Amino acid sequence: MRTFLMGMLATMTVFMQAGVAGAQQPAMTLLPQDAPVQVRQAEAEALGVMDDFMRTFNKRDTEAFADTLTYPHVRIASGGVTVFPDRQSFIDGTDFAAFAKRFNWSHSQWDSIETVQADAEKVHFAVQFTRFNPQGEPYISFNSLYIVQRTDTGWGIRARSSFAP
């Protein structure tokens, strides 16, 4: 129980310190207190991955960003499915400068994160995130589903299904 509480405290501290200055904290809908301890611990660890994902995305740190994923990694968006078989293929296919220019993007933030299903090895989060332009103005929000999974190398995002391009 102590490990679980320490994990939850660490996750909440990370969310409070993450992202861009002035970013507000996401609305969180988490598992009930009577959920099994090992499932709540999995949720806490998966939330840490979600925080790392957004933090490294906003820092435009391609290698650290790639480390938040599990491979093969699947992204369902823009009417298609992209499968990155390994970390290097993801890194090779990621161009933050082009993304920022194409979408007039500066950073993003989680608006809400809701645990919709979880067990000790996998957590499904329904999320909403918002993109901001270089002037710091929000300009669009999207709903997505993130599947975070524990593997022999640790926790990572296995798949994302998004309405974002």
C-alpha positions as CSV (number, residue, x, y, z in Angstrom):
1,M,0.0,0.0,0.0
2,R,2.9,2.4,0.8
3,T,4.3,1.8,-2.7
4,F,0.9,2.6,-4.3
5,L,0.5,5.8,-2.3
6,M,4.1,6.9,-3.1
7,G,3.4,6.2,-6.8
8,M,0.2,8.2,-6.7
9,L,1.9,11.1,-4.9
10,A,4.8,11.0,-7.4
11,T,2.4,11.0,-10.4
12,M,0.4,13.9,-9.0
13,T,3.6,15.9,-8.3
14,V,4.8,15.2,-11.9
15,F,1.5,16.4,-13.4
16,M,1.7,19.6,-11.3
17,Q,5.3,20.3,-12.5
18,A,4.9,19.1,-16.1
19,G,4.5,20.9,-19.3
20,V,4.5,24.5,-20.1
21,A,4.5,27.4,-17.6
22,G,0.9,28.3,-16.8
23,A,-0.6,25.1,-18.1
24,Q,-3.6,24.0,-16.1
25,Q,-3.9,20.5,-14.7
26,P,-6.1,18.1,-16.5
27,A,-9.5,17.0,-15.1
28,M,-8.9,13.5,-13.9
29,T,-11.4,10.6,-13.6
30,L,-9.6,7.8,-12.0
31,L,-10.4,4.3,-10.7
32,P,-12.5,4.1,-7.6
33,Q,-10.8,3.7,-4.2
34,D,-12.1,0.2,-3.9
35,A,-10.4,-1.0,-7.1
36,P,-7.7,-3.6,-6.5
37,V,-4.4,-2.1,-5.3
38,Q,-2.4,-3.6,-8.2
39,V,-4.8,-2.1,-10.7
40,R,-4.6,1.3,-9.1
41,Q,-0.8,1.0,-9.1
42,A,-0.9,0.2,-12.8
43,E,-3.1,3.3,-13.3
44,A,-0.5,5.4,-11.5
45,E,2.4,4.1,-13.5
46,A,0.4,4.5,-16.8
47,L,-0.4,8.1,-15.8
48,G,3.3,8.7,-15.3
49,V,3.8,7.6,-18.9
50,M,1.1,10.0,-20.1
51,D,2.8,12.8,-18.4
52,D,6.2,11.9,-19.9
53,F,4.5,11.7,-23.3
54,M,3.1,15.2,-23.1
55,R,6.2,16.7,-21.5
56,T,8.7,15.3,-24.0
57,F,6.3,16.2,-26.9
58,N,6.3,19.8,-25.8
59,K,10.0,19.8,-25.3
60,R,10.3,18.4,-28.9
61,D,12.7,15.8,-27.5
62,T,12.3,13.1,-30.1
63,E,14.3,10.4,-28.4
64,A,12.7,10.8,-25.0
65,F,9.3,11.1,-26.7
66,A,10.0,7.7,-28.5
67,D,10.8,6.2,-25.1
68,T,7.2,6.8,-23.9
69,L,6.0,4.3,-26.5
70,T,5.9,0.5,-26.7
71,Y,6.7,-1.1,-30.0
72,P,5.2,-2.0,-32.3
73,H,3.4,1.3,-31.8
74,V,0.0,2.0,-33.5
75,R,-1.5,5.3,-34.3
76,I,-5.0,5.5,-35.8
77,A,-5.7,9.0,-37.1
78,S,-6.5,11.0,-40.3
79,G,-8.4,8.0,-41.8
80,G,-5.4,5.7,-41.6
81,V,-3.3,3.4,-39.4
82,T,0.4,3.9,-38.9
83,V,2.4,1.2,-37.3
84,F,5.9,1.9,-36.1
85,P,7.6,-1.5,-35.8
86,D,10.5,-0.2,-33.6
87,R,11.8,2.9,-31.8
88,Q,14.2,3.9,-34.6
89,S,11.4,3.9,-37.2
90,F,9.4,6.2,-34.9
91,I,12.3,8.6,-34.5
92,D,13.0,8.6,-38.2
93,G,9.3,9.5,-38.8
94,T,9.1,12.3,-36.3
95,D,9.8,15.9,-37.4
96,F,8.7,18.4,-34.7
97,A,9.8,21.4,-36.8
98,A,7.6,20.3,-39.7
99,F,4.7,19.5,-37.3
100,A,5.0,22.9,-35.6
101,K,5.1,24.7,-39.0
102,R,2.2,22.7,-40.5
103,F,-0.1,23.3,-37.6
104,N,1.2,26.6,-36.3
105,W,1.8,24.7,-33.0
106,S,3.8,25.7,-30.0
107,H,2.6,23.2,-27.4
108,S,-0.2,21.0,-26.2
109,Q,-1.8,20.1,-22.9
110,W,-4.1,17.4,-21.5
111,D,-7.5,18.8,-20.7
112,S,-8.9,15.6,-19.3
113,I,-7.8,12.1,-18.7
114,E,-10.3,9.4,-17.8
115,T,-9.5,5.8,-17.0
116,V,-12.1,3.8,-18.9
117,Q,-10.6,0.3,-18.4
118,A,-7.7,-1.1,-16.5
119,D,-6.0,-4.2,-15.2
120,A,-2.6,-4.8,-13.7
121,E,-1.0,-5.0,-17.2
122,K,-2.9,-2.4,-19.4
123,V,-4.8,0.8,-18.9
124,H,-7.1,2.5,-21.4
125,F,-7.4,6.3,-21.1
126,A,-10.0,8.5,-22.8
127,V,-8.4,11.9,-23.1
128,Q,-8.9,15.4,-24.5
129,F,-6.0,17.6,-25.4
130,T,-5.7,21.1,-26.7
131,R,-3.1,22.6,-29.1
132,F,-1.7,26.1,-28.6
133,N,-0.2,28.4,-31.2
134,P,3.1,30.3,-30.7
135,Q,1.2,33.2,-29.1
136,G,0.0,30.8,-26.4
137,E,-3.6,30.8,-27.6
138,P,-5.5,27.5,-27.6
139,Y,-6.8,26.8,-31.1
140,I,-8.2,23.3,-31.3
141,S,-9.0,20.4,-29.0
142,F,-9.3,16.7,-29.8
143,N,-10.6,13.5,-28.1
144,S,-8.4,10.4,-28.2
145,L,-8.0,6.9,-26.7
146,Y,-4.6,5.9,-25.4
147,I,-3.7,2.3,-24.5
148,V,-0.8,2.1,-22.1
149,Q,0.7,-1.4,-21.6
150,R,3.3,-3.0,-19.3
151,T,5.9,-5.0,-21.1
152,D,9.1,-6.7,-20.1
153,T,10.8,-3.3,-20.6
154,G,8.3,-1.3,-18.5
155,W,5.2,0.8,-19.3
156,G,4.6,2.5,-22.6
157,I,1.9,3.7,-24.9
158,R,1.0,0.8,-27.2
159,A,-1.6,2.6,-29.3
160,R,-3.3,5.9,-29.8
161,S,-6.6,6.5,-31.7
162,S,-7.2,10.2,-32.3
163,F,-9.4,12.5,-34.1
164,A,-6.4,14.8,-34.6
165,P,-4.6,14.9,-37.9
